[in-house]
Amino acid sequence: MQMKTKALGIGLLGLAVVLFFAWRMLRPLHVFTVASHFEYPLASQEIPPPLGDLSAATCGACHRAIYREWTTSMHSRSWTDPYFQADRRVEGNEQICLNCHTPLDRQQKFRVLGFRKGDKFDPILAPNPDFSPELQHQGVTCAACHVRHGVVYGPSSQEAMSDAPHPIEQWKTDNEACIRCHIAPDEGPGVFLKIPPCGTVSEIQLTQKEGATSKIKARPLLKIPPPIPLTGARAWVPNTGSHAPDSSLDGYLGHPLPPGIAAANCVECHMPRVQRPLMAGYPSRPGRHHLWRGGHDPQMVRQALSIDFRAEKPHQDSAVYALTLTNTGAEHYVPSGVPDRFISVDLRLLGPGGRTLKHEHYRLTRFIMWRPFVIQFRDTRLRPMVPQHFSIEADLRAYPSAVAVEAEVRYHLLPAAHRRKIKLPVSVAPSSTVFHQRIMIHAK
């Protein structure tokens, strides 16, 4: 009888373990924590007079140059982007994704009333009478960054812009608009990631903590000009009359930014400075381009990298050809953002007609196991100012027909396996070449 009881106990324990791991394999995959500052969409009931609505085109009637730049950005396509639409569909169309991709409450078909048992991934929803399909299609529109509580926030105060046609206030730092979406924390059970997906600001904080200093002739990390001075700054006091569930956390945080965030250079890189009038008829002044170029732009990626390709250790019949990549232009890792992104490095020994005789392939990415637990095993991406070296040997005794060595560096937004999973064509989120060079081998 005792043996049967023991066997039954072991069997039940084994069944519980099997069921637990089966649940971990099949459950919805949540790899970040829903922080209090973006658990609800942004309240937008209070429209700054005399705007009338929150359409980007309304803002663009006066701020024409900024509007034209915004239309070319990924921010303007954060809802319509086919990659996002396909990926969200595969992941179960969860509401929380909308709070960054369509941040305003009137951009969402349903209002968030609360959460079942406090689970931020299980919201209580109701039809939204203020829903605007037109505004939804604008993604991260002007008001998502600039409008709070019926006031337009930006780098200038009301005193400095006394003739502004609408009420304005000044934010503490230019980075305040960035951190709501780009600082997704990670404290979830079963998630063991040093840096969460969509957590680029967290990544910057990590590199600062690790001491991301130059290892190349004592050069500074980045040659970035000092921020544009804010004018007439004054403290922001949360509007307790806001319709937001918690006005102190709605949009700008309402308390001092952590030093690592305040010192980040988000806008210095992704919103290059420009001298131009804010509106037609106004005097020229320091401002910023509203472009937000990043991984989708090969020129922006190339700008972040220092690349050297040369022959080393030459002998009579052989030489080692070395490629060195260094992230000298970004305070975060490259690639940053979602873990799908990666850099490929291909070194090839070529024969007549460009035929490949020998091939070395490397991938710079995050190696993550997603189920049953989320565990990062390795991270081979480019840390700030830490060179990575790749090489291929050209041995003319083994390959007498070799005529050249070629190096190619490509930036990929999506791996092939994930592309197949979400049934996305290659034309969407394509890869791009950021470096390509061929060195001829001269017979001695």
N, C-alpha and C positions, 0 to 999 in steps of 0.2 A: 504493500500500500504506500509506504514511504517513497519507494522507488518511482511509483506511478505519479505521485504528487510532485516529486522533483522533476521528472521528465515533462510533466504538464507545465510546470513553471518555466522550464527552459524553452519549451515550445512556444508558450505565450510571449516570452521575452524576445525570442527570435522573430515571431510574427510582428511584434511591435516595432522591432528594428527594421524589418522589411517594409512595413507600412510607412514608417517615418521616412525612409530613403525614397520610397515610391512617391510620397507627398512632395519631398524636396525636388524630385525630378519633374513633377507635373505642375507644381504650383506656379502662379504668376511670378515672374522674375523681377524683383525690385532691388536695384543696386545703389540706390541713394535714399537718404532720409528727407522727408518733406519738412523743410524748415518752416518755422512760423511765419517768416516774411514772404513766403509764396504759396501757402496752403490754399488761399483764396485768390480768385482773379482780382484785378485792380478795380476798385469802385470808380465808376465814371459818370455818376448821375449829375455831378456838378460840372457843367461845361463853362469854361471861362467866357464871360461876355466880352465882345459881341460875336463870338465865333459862330454860334448856332449849332454846329456839329463838330465831331472829332475826326473828320475825314482828313487824310494826308493832303488831298487836293485843296482843302480849305486853307490849311497852313501854307501850302505851296503858292497860293494866290499872292502872298506877300514875300515869302521866303523861297523865291523861285530856284535859285542855284542849289540850295539845300534839298529842295524837293526833287530836282532832276537827279542829283546824286543818290538820294534814297531809292529812287525807282530802279537803279542799277545794282542795288545791294541785295545780299541774301536775307537781310532783315525784312525787306519788302516781300520776299518769297518764303518766309518761314512757315506759312500755312499751305501755300500752293506747291511747294517743292515736292516732286514725285517721290523722291527718296524718303522724305519724312512721312508722306501719306502711306506709302507701302509698308514702311517699318512700323508705323503706329498700328496699322491694320493687323499685321502679324502678331504684334504684342498685345492685342486685345482692346485697342481704342480707348485707352485709359484717359480719364479726364485730366489728371494732373499734368500731362504733357502740354495741355492747352494753356496752362498758366504762364508758360514762357513763349510758346509759339503764337498764341493769340491772347495776349495778357489782359486785355480789358474785358470787364464783365459783359458788356454789350456785344463783344465779338463771339460769345459762346451761346449755343442754342439753349443751354440749361443753366439755371442759377444754382450755386452751391449753397445749400441751407445748413449744412453741418456734416458730420461724419458718423457712420455707424460704429459704435463701440470705440470711438476715438481713432479709428483707422483712417489715416489721411488718404489711403489708396481706395477707400470705399465711401465716396461722398454720397450724401443725400441730395438728389437733384430734383428740380422742378422746372417747368417750361419758363423761358425767359421772355417776357413781353417786350423787352427793349432790344432783343437780338437784331443785329444788322448784318446780313450776308455780305453786303458791300464792304463793311468795315472788317469783317472776318478775313476776307481775301487780302487785306492789306498787311496781315501778319503783325510784325513788330512795327507798328505805325508811330507817327510822331508823338501822339499822346501817351503811348506806352512808356516813353522815357521822360516826357516833359510835363505832363499834366497830372496834378494831384489836387484834390479838394477845390476844384474850380480855379486853380492858379497854374500859370505856366512857369515851370522851373527851368533854370539854365545858369550860365556862368555869370550873369549880370544881375544886379539888384534893382529894385524899383527906383532907388535914388539915382542910379547911374543911367537908367532908361526911363526917365520921368514922362516921356511922350509916348510910351508904348500904348497901343490901342487896347490892350488887355492887361489884367493884373499879373505881375511877375514876382517871383522870389528867386533867391540864389541858393543853389546847393553848396554843400561844404567843400567837396572836391569833385572834379570832373568824373571820377570813377564811380560815383554813387549810382549813376544810371546803369552801370554795367553789372554790379554785383548781385542784383536781385536774381538773375538767371545763371550767372557764371560762377557761382560759389556753392553749388549743390553739395551738401555735406554727406557723410557716410557713417552712420552709426547703427546700421541694421544688423539683426542677428543672422549669422551664417554668411556675412559678407566680409571678406578679408582683403580689402583693397587699400593700398597706401594713398591713392588718389582716386576719388570717385569719378565716374563718367560725367561730362559736362561740368567739371570742377576746375576749370583753368585757373581761377583765382587761388584756390587751394593749392594748386601746383606751384604758383608763384610764391606763396607763403612757404612751401616746402623747400624750394630752391634757396630762398633767403635764409631759412633755418639751417640748411646744410652748408651754407657759406658758398654760394655759387660765385666764386671769384675767378678772375682770369688766370688761366694757366698758360697764357701765351704772351710772353715778354711783358708781364705785369700791366697789360692793357686793362682799362675799365671794362666792366661787364657790357655796358651798352653806351654808345655815344648819343644820348638822347638829350635834347635841349630842356631846360627847366620848364615847368608848367607855365601856361599863360596865367598871369596874376588875376585872381578874382577881384571884382570891384565892389566896394561898399558892402563887404560881407557882414551878415548878422545871423544870429542863431535862429534855427528853425524850430518852431514850437508846433507839435502835432495838433491838428484841428480835431478836437474831441467831438465835434458835431458831424464828423464824416459818417457816411453810410457804410463804410468798411467795417467788417467784423471786429477789427482791432486797428484803430487809426494810427496808433504809435508804431505799427509795423507795416503800414500800407505804403509801399513804395520806398521812399528814402527812410532810412532806419530810425531817424529821430534821436540818435545818440551817437557819440563819437565813433568813427570807424576804427577797427583794429589797425595798428600801425602798418602791418604787412599789406593791407588793402589800400590804405591811404597813400602808401608809397609806391604802389604798383603803377606801371606806365601804360595802362590799357589804351587810353586815348592818344597818348604820344605816338604809338605805333599804328594803331588801327584807325585813327582819325587825324591824319596829318594836318598840321597847321596851315592856314591860308590867310592872306590879307585881302579882304573884300568887304563891301557893304553888307550889312545884315539884311537890308531890304533895298529895293530900288529907290534912289533919291537920298539915301542915308550916306554919311561919310564912311570911308573905308576904315576897317578896324581889324584887330587880330581875331581870327575865328578858326574853325576846323572843318575839314571835308567830312561829309557824312557818307563814307564809303564802306568802312568796316571790312576791308579785304583781309582774307585769311587763307585757309587751306584750299579754297576753291580758285584761288588766283595764283598761277605758277610764278608770276613775277614777285608777289609778296613772299612766297616760300623761298625763292632764290635769294631774296634780299636778306633773309634771316641766316643764310648759310655762307660760311667761308669754305671753299673747296680747293684742294691742291692735288694734282695728279702728275706724277713724275716717275722716272726710272731711278731705282736705287740699287745699290750693291751690284753694279754691272761687272760681269766677268767676260772672258773671251767668247764663250758660247751660251751665256745665259744672263738674265737680269731679273730683278724683282721690280714689278711696277706697283707703286703704292698710291692709294687714294686716301686722302685725309678729309674728313667732314667735321666741321666745328659749328655749333650753334652760337654765333656771335651777335645775333640780332633779335633774340627773343628771351624774355625773362622766364618763360615757361619752357617745358619740353617741346621738342618738335619731332613728330606731330603732336598736337594737343587736341583736346576735345574728346569726342566719342572714341572708344577703343578700336573701332573699325579702321581708322586711318593708319596708314603705315608708309614707310619709305623703303623702296627696294634699291639695292645696289648690285649692279651686274658688271663683272669684269670679264672680258673675253679676249682670248688669243685668237687672232684671225689669220686665215690663209688666203690664197688667191681668190678674188671674187667676193671677199667678205665672208667666206665659209668659216664657221666657228670650229676651232680645233680644241679649245679648252675653255671651260666656263666656271666662274666662281660666283655664287649668288648669296646675298645677305638680305635680311629683313630687319628693319628697325621698327619695333612695335611693342605692344604689351601682350605678353603671353598669359592668357587668363583661362581658367577652367570655370565654366558657368554653372554647372550642376554636378552633384547635388549641392555643393557649396561654391560660392564665388571666391576663388583664390587666384591671386596673381603670382605666377612662378618666376617670371623674369620680365625685366623692362629694358629693352635695348635701344630705346629712343635717345635722341640727342639732348643731353642736359646742357644748360648754358655754360659755355666756355670750357667744355670738356671734350677734347678731340677724340674721334674714333678713327681707327686705321683699318684699311682693307687692302689686301694684296693678291697678286697673281704672279706666278713665276713663268717666265718665258724661257724655256730650255730648248735651244735650237738643235741640240743633239737628238732630243725626243721629237721635236716638231721642226724639221729642217725647212718646211715650206712656209713657216710663219712669216708674215709681213707686217703685222701691226698689232697693237694692244688697244683695246677700247674700253672706256668706262662710261656707264650710263647710270644716272640717279633719277628715279621716278617717284612722284608723290601720288599715293593711292587714297581715294576717299572711301573705298569699299572693297573688301576682299571678294574673290570670286565665289566662295562658298556662301557667303551671306547674300550676294547678288542673286544666286540661284534660288536661295530660300525664299526671298521676297519677290522673286520673278521680275527683276528690274533689268531693263535693257542697258547695254554698255554705254549708250549715249547719255544716260542719266548718271551723274556722279562719276565722270570719267577720270582716268589717271592722266598725269601730265609729266612731261620730261622737264626736269629743272637743271640738268647738267648732262652734257654729252661731249666727249672728247676722244680723239683717236691719235695715238702716237705711233709713228712709223718705226719699224725696226730696220736699222741700217746694218747690213752685213759688214763684218770687219775683215 
